[in-house]
């Protein structure tokens, strides 16, 4: 379990750096990061704190949806929610004012973001501890309403978050911030990149967990 927790936390940090690269590219962040990013611009609160708060809301919704079917073990998501907020703040601090010159350079930063987020998600899934709160919420919705499939719940959640961020950005900031072409590119590309990354990392992860089994 210790080895799985370490891999899970590494995955969280990689996702955090992926999100930080998307923010630095200034081409729009992923749908999941869009709402905390816009709220951080509109309020004195940090994006790390707001990301953790968003995850806590998702966990609360899981409890409301599943009720008695919600496992006590799944409350471990709370610890990881706070951990992700801290790791995201660290990643943004580590990147500092890094930004590649020219529009194509910023596209390169977005590509790095997509790759890192994909790697992080593969590591998190491989650890097999608990899904991230957004994905866990979609699983909960499918369990409660079987016709509401996971991919439909995921699309609905992403769309809601992106539209909420867009609305708040236009009203509170008077312009388009956080939600741009990069948001759409990330939404499409991350799902397509994950299978490639999974195939690339599977030999290493299989060796790690094989050693764990032997121990």
N, C-alpha and C positions, 0 to 999 in steps of 0.2 A: 504493500500500500504506500510505503514511503517513496518508493521509486515512481509510482504512478502519480503521487502528489507533486513530486519534483517536475515530472514531465508536463503535468497540467499547468503548473505555475510558469514553466518556460513557455508553454503555449500561450498563456495569458500575456506574458511580456512581449512575445513576438507579435501578437495581435495588437498590443498597445503601440509598438513601434510602427506597425503598418498604419494604424490610425493617425499617428503623429506625422508620418510622411504624407498622408492624404491631406491633412490640415496644412502642412508646409507648402504643398503644391499649389494651394489656393485655387484649385479647379473644382472644388466640391468634395465633400466627404461622403462616406457610405451612408445609406439610409439609417442604419443603426446609430451612427455617430452624429447625424445631422441635428437632431433635436437638442442634445446636450451642448453641441458646439454653438448653435444659435442662441440658446438660453444663456450660455456663458458670456456671449457678446452683449446681451441685453441686460444682464444683471451682474452684481458684484461677485457672484458665486463662480467657482472654478469648474472647468470641464470635467476634471476628475471626480469631484464631489457630485456633480450633476449626473455623470455616468453611473456612479454607484447608486444614487437615488433612483434613477430610471430602472436599474436592475432590481432594487428592492420593491418597486411598484410591480414589476413583472412577477416577482415571487409571490407577492400578496394576491395578485390576480390568479396565479396558479392555485393557491389555497382556496380562493372563492369558487373557482371552477371545479376543482376536484373534491373539495370538502374532505370527507373521511378517507377518500382514496389517496390523498396527499401523504407521502411517506415522510416521517420525521427526519430520516436521513437526508432528504432533499433540502433541508434547511441549511446544509453545508454551503448551498449557493450564496447565502448571506456573507459568509467569510470571503468567498471568492469575489463577490460583488465589491466589497471594500478593497480587496487586494487589487482588483483591476483598476479602480479609481486611482489608487496610489501609483501603480505601474504606468498608467497613462500619463500622469503628471510627470513622472520621472522621464518617460520617453520624450515628451515635449521639451523638457528642460535639457535633455541630452542633445537633441537636435539643434536647439538654440535658434539662430536666425538662418539656418541652412535653407537655401533655395537655389536650384539650378537655374542658370540664365536662359532666357528665351522660352517661348511657349512649348517648344518641343522638349526642352529640359524639364519643364514642369510636368509634361506628359510622362517623362521618364520617372519622375518622382511618384507619380500616380501608379505607374507600372510596378515600381518597387513596393508600394503600398499594397497593391492587389496580391502580389506574390507573398509578402510577409503575412498578411491576414490569412491567406490560404494555408500557409505552412502552420501558423498558430492554431487554426481550427482543426487541422489534421492531427496535430499533437494533442489537443484537448480531447478530441474524439477517441484517439488511440488510448488515452489514459483510462477511459471507461470509469470515471468517477461519477460525474453528473454533467449534464449539458449546461451550456451557458443559459442564463435566465430567458433571453429572447427565444431560443430554440426550445427550451423546456416549456415555455408558455404555449408554443405552437403544438407541441406534443400533448400537452394537457387539453387543449381545445379539441384535438382529434380524438382523444380518449373519451371526452364527455359527449362530443357530437361526432360520431363516426363518419358521417357524410362530409364533414368539414375537414378534408384531408390536410396533411401537414403542409404540402406545398401551397395550398390555397390560404391556409392560415399565415404562412410565411409571407406570401405576397400581400395579403391584407394588412399585416402588421407593418411591413416595410413601406407600403403605400401610405398608411396612416401617419407614420413617423415623418416621412418625407414631406407630406402635405402640411402637417402641423408645423414643421420647421420652416417651410416656405411661407406659411401664413404669418407666423410670428416674426420672421425676418422682414417681411414687407410692412407689417404694422409697426413693430417696435424699432426696427433699424432703418426703415425707409428705403430699403433696397434688397437686392438678392445676395444673400450671404450663406455660405455653407452648402446650398443646394444648387449645383451647376451641372455641366456636362459630365464631370467626374463622378457625380452621384449615380448617374445612369450607367456609365461605363463600369463602375465598381459593382453595381447591382447585377449586371450581366456577366462580367468577367470573372468574379470571384467563384461563382458556381461552376464555371467551366474550367477554372484553374485547379480547383481542389482535386479532381481525379488524377491530373498529371502529377501534382505534388504528392498525393497519396501513393502513387506507383513508385515515385522516386524515393520516398522515405520508408516504404514498407519493409525492405530488407533490413534496414537499421533497427526499426521498431520491433520487428519480429525477433531479431537477435537479442534485443534488450529484454523483451518479455519472456523469451525462451530461457534466458539466464535466470530471470525471476522465478520461473516455474521450477527450474532445477534446484534453486536454493530452497 
